[in-house]
Amino acid sequence: MTTTTPRVEEGNIEVPGGKVWYKSVGEGDLPPLLVTHGGPGFTHNYLTPLEDLADRRRVIFWDQLGCGKSETPHDASLWTMDRSLREVDAVREHLGLTRHHLFGNSWGGMLVQQYVLDRQPDLVSLTVSNSLASMPRLGDDTARLKRLLPQSVQDTIDYHEDNELYACPEYQGAIAIWYQTYICRMQPWPMGLEESFAGVGMEIYMAMIGPSDFKVTGNLKEWDIMDRLHEITIPTLFVAGRYDECTPEHMELMHDRVPGSEYALFENSAHMPFYEEREACMNTINNFMSRAEAET
C-alpha cells in the first residue's frame, strides 16, 4: 500500500505592518479551509492536526504578524483587533479565497467571529473552536476555575501576579498546572503545542490580553460581541471542551445566539479537542463542512 504525500505550498503575504508566512496543505475541488490560530501571539504549529482534513481540500495556515515564521515588528500600535481584521483581509485577498470555510481557535475564534460580523464575507461555513464572545465573562470564568485548583497553587499565582513577578520559576510552575488542567490535558504535550509556545510573540499577548488570563489588562479587556451573535447567518459550528477555560457554558450560550448553529462538546478535552480527541474532532468538523457545502 502506498501513501500519497499531500501537496504543500509556502509563501509570504504582505499585510498591514509587515509580512506573514503561510502554508497550504493538500488539494482538491472542495472549498478550502483557512485556519486562524490563537494567542494573540501564539503560532499555527499547535493546529497542525487539522492537516488531517487535507485529504479532500486545501487546509491553509498562517502565522499572524509578530510570531512564528512571520515578521516580528516592534510597534505596539499594530496589536489591535482592527489591524488583525485587515490582516485577514490581506491573507484572503492574496490567496484568492472567496467561497471557503473559516476556522478559528481561542483568540483566532474571537477574530473570525468579529470578522464575520464586520465584513460579512461570503463564506461556506464558520467553525469557532474553544473560544469566547465576552472577555469580561471569561474573566469571571477563569476566576471561578482558579478556585478549583489546590490552594497552594492559587496562592502562588495571586502572590506573583500581585507583585508582577511573572518570570519567577515558582509562578511559571503554578501556571503550568493551570495549562495542564484547562488548556491541554495530554502528557507529554504534543510537539506542535510545544513549538507554538516556543515561538510565541509575548509583545502581542501583553498588548492585547495582558500578563495572564487572570489579569487581563490589554486592549481586548472589554471586548464583547455576545449581543451581536444573532447577526451571524452562515452555517456555524461551535466546538467546546468539557474542561476548557473557555467554558462549555460560555460556548453553549454563544451557540444559542447564532441561529441554526451547531454545537459539539468533547467530554474528554480541555482547550484542544483536535489533539485530545483528535479523530472524533476531525470527523465532527469534516461532517459539518460537508453539510454546509450541501446547503450551497
C-alpha positions in Angstrom: 0.0 0.0 0.0 1.3 3.4 -0.9 0.6 6.7 0.7 0.5 10.0 -1.1 2.3 12.9 0.4 0.0 15.9 0.4 0.9 18.9 -1.7 2.5 21.7 0.4 2.9 25.3 -0.7 4.5 28.0 1.4 5.0 31.7 0.9 4.8 35.2 2.3 2.0 37.7 2.2 2.2 41.5 2.7 -0.3 42.6 5.5 -0.7 45.8 7.4 2.5 46.2 9.4 4.7 43.6 7.7 4.9 40.2 6.0 3.3 36.9 7.2 4.2 33.4 6.4 1.6 30.9 5.2 1.4 27.2 4.4 -1.2 25.4 2.2 -1.5 21.7 2.6 -3.4 19.4 0.3 -5.5 20.0 -2.8 -8.9 19.2 -4.3 -12.0 20.8 -5.7 -13.8 21.2 -2.4 -13.8 24.7 -0.8 -10.6 25.2 1.2 -10.3 25.8 4.9 -8.5 28.8 6.3 -7.2 28.2 9.8 -6.8 31.0 12.3 -4.6 30.4 15.3 -4.9 31.6 18.9 -2.9 33.7 21.2 -2.8 36.5 20.4 0.9 35.8 19.6 1.0 32.0 19.5 1.8 30.3 16.3 0.0 27.9 13.8 2.0 24.9 15.0 -0.4 23.7 17.6 -3.2 23.5 15.0 -1.3 21.1 12.6 -3.7 18.2 13.5 -6.1 20.0 11.1 -3.9 18.7 8.3 -5.9 15.6 8.7 -8.7 17.5 6.8 -6.4 17.9 3.8 -7.3 14.6 2.2 -10.1 16.3 0.3 -9.4 20.0 0.3 -6.7 22.6 0.9 -6.1 23.5 4.5 -4.3 26.8 4.8 -2.4 28.0 7.9 -0.6 31.2 8.6 1.5 32.7 11.5 -0.1 36.0 12.3 2.2 39.1 12.3 4.6 39.2 15.2 5.1 35.5 15.8 6.5 32.2 14.4 7.8 32.4 10.9 6.2 35.8 10.2 7.9 39.2 10.6 8.0 40.5 14.2 7.9 44.3 14.2 8.2 46.0 17.5 5.3 48.5 17.2 2.7 48.4 19.9 0.2 50.3 17.7 -0.1 47.2 15.5 -1.6 44.9 18.1 -5.3 45.7 17.8 -8.4 43.9 16.7 -8.9 46.3 13.8 -5.4 45.7 12.3 -5.9 42.0 12.8 -9.1 42.1 10.8 -7.2 43.9 8.0 -4.6 41.1 8.2 -7.3 38.6 7.5 -8.5 40.7 4.5 -4.9 40.7 3.1 -4.5 36.9 3.6 -7.8 36.1 1.9 -7.1 38.5 -1.0 -3.6 37.3 -1.6 -4.7 33.6 -1.7 -7.7 34.4 -3.8 -10.1 33.0 -1.2 -13.8 33.7 -1.8 -16.2 30.9 -1.0 -14.3 28.9 1.6 -14.5 27.6 5.2 -13.1 29.6 8.1 -11.8 28.1 11.3 -10.6 29.9 14.5 -9.4 28.6 17.8 -9.2 30.6 21.0 -8.2 34.2 20.1 -8.5 33.0 16.5 -12.2 32.2 17.3 -12.6 35.7 18.6 -11.0 37.2 15.4 -13.1 35.1 13.0 -16.3 35.9 14.8 -15.5 39.6 14.6 -14.5 39.3 11.0 -17.8 37.7 10.0 -19.8 40.3 11.9 -17.9 43.3 10.5 -17.0 42.1 7.0 -20.0 39.8 6.3 -17.9 37.7 3.9 -19.5 35.1 1.5 -18.2 32.0 3.4 -19.3 28.4 3.1 -19.1 27.9 6.9 -17.5 29.1 10.1 -16.1 26.9 12.9 -15.4 28.5 16.3 -13.2 26.2 18.3 -12.8 26.6 22.1 -13.3 30.4 22.1 -15.4 33.1 23.6 -17.6 36.0 22.9 -17.1 38.1 26.0 -13.7 38.9 27.7 -15.5 40.1 30.9 -17.3 36.7 31.1 -14.0 34.9 30.5 -12.6 36.8 33.5 -15.4 35.6 35.7 -14.9 32.0 34.4 -11.2 31.9 34.9 -11.5 33.3 38.4 -14.0 30.5 39.2 -11.9 27.8 37.7 -8.8 29.0 39.5 -10.7 28.5 42.8 -10.9 24.8 41.9 -7.1 24.4 41.9 -5.2 23.5 45.1 -5.0 26.4 47.5 -1.2 26.5 47.3 -1.4 26.9 43.5 -3.9 29.7 43.8 -1.8 31.5 46.4 1.3 31.2 44.3 -0.4 32.7 41.2 -2.0 35.5 43.2 1.2 36.5 45.1 3.3 36.6 41.9 0.7 38.5 39.9 0.1 41.0 42.7 3.8 41.7 42.7 4.3 41.4 38.9 6.8 38.5 39.3 5.8 36.8 36.1 9.3 35.4 35.2 9.7 33.6 38.6 10.0 29.8 38.2 7.6 29.3 41.0 4.9 31.3 39.2 5.6 29.5 35.9 5.2 26.2 37.7 1.8 27.2 39.1 0.7 28.4 35.6 1.8 25.1 34.2 -0.7 23.4 36.4 -3.4 25.7 35.0 -2.3 24.8 31.5 -2.3 21.1 32.2 -5.8 21.3 33.7 -7.6 23.8 31.4 -5.6 24.0 28.2 -4.3 20.6 27.3 -4.6 17.5 29.5 -2.3 15.3 27.4 1.1 14.2 28.9 3.5 14.9 27.5 2.2 17.8 25.4 2.2 17.3 21.6 5.2 18.7 19.8 3.2 21.2 17.8 1.9 22.7 21.1 5.5 22.9 22.5 6.6 24.6 19.2 3.8 27.1 19.5 4.8 28.1 23.0 8.5 28.3 21.9 7.6 30.7 19.0 5.1 32.9 20.9 5.2 36.7 20.4 4.7 37.9 24.0 4.7 41.5 23.0 1.4 40.9 21.2 -0.1 38.9 24.1 0.8 41.6 26.6 -0.6 44.4 24.5 -3.9 42.7 23.7 -4.5 40.4 26.7 -2.0 41.2 29.5 0.2 39.2 31.8 -2.2 36.2 32.0 -5.8 35.0 31.6 -6.4 36.0 35.2 -5.0 39.5 34.9 -6.4 41.0 31.6 -5.1 44.5 31.2 -4.8 44.6 27.4 -6.9 46.4 24.8 -9.2 43.4 24.5 -10.2 43.7 28.2 -13.8 44.9 27.4 -14.2 43.1 24.1 -17.8 41.6 24.0 -19.8 40.6 20.9 -22.3 38.4 22.7 -25.2 40.7 21.8 -24.2 40.7 18.1 -24.0 37.0 17.6 -27.5 36.8 16.2 -26.2 38.7 13.2 -24.2 35.6 12.1 -26.2 33.9 9.4 -23.8 31.5 7.8 -23.5 27.8 8.9 -21.6 27.8 12.1 -20.2 25.1 14.4 -19.1 25.8 17.9 -16.5 23.3 19.3 -16.2 23.1 23.1 -14.2 21.0 25.6 -15.6 19.9 29.0 -12.5 21.1 30.9 -11.8 24.2 28.9 -11.0 27.7 30.4 -13.4 28.8 27.6 -16.1 27.0 29.4 -18.8 24.9 27.7 -21.4 27.0 29.4 -20.0 30.1 27.7 -19.8 28.4 24.3 -23.3 27.0 24.6 -24.6 30.5 25.2 -22.8 31.6 22.0 -24.4 28.7 20.1 -27.8 29.6 21.4 -27.4 33.1 20.0 -26.4 32.1 16.5 -29.5 31.0 14.6 -29.2 27.4 13.2 -25.7 26.9 14.6 -24.3 23.5 15.7 -22.6 22.7 19.0 -20.1 19.8 19.7 -18.9 19.2 23.2 -15.9 16.9 23.7 -16.2 15.3 27.1 -12.5 14.3 27.5 -10.9 17.6 26.3 -9.9 21.0 27.6 -8.9 23.7 25.1 -7.7 21.4 22.3 -10.0 18.6 21.3 -8.2 18.5 17.9 -5.4 16.9 19.9 -7.2 15.4 22.9 -9.9 13.7 20.9 -8.4 14.0 17.5 -10.3 11.5 15.4 -13.7 12.4 16.8 -13.0 16.1 16.4 -11.8 15.8 12.8 -14.9 13.7 11.9 -17.1 16.4 13.5 -15.5 19.2 11.5 -15.4 17.2 8.3 -19.1 16.2 8.5 -20.1 19.8 9.4 -18.2 21.2 6.4 -19.9 18.6 4.1 -23.3 19.6 5.4 -22.5 23.2 4.8 -21.3 22.5 1.3 -24.5 20.6 0.5 -26.6 23.6 1.5 -24.9 25.9 -1.0 
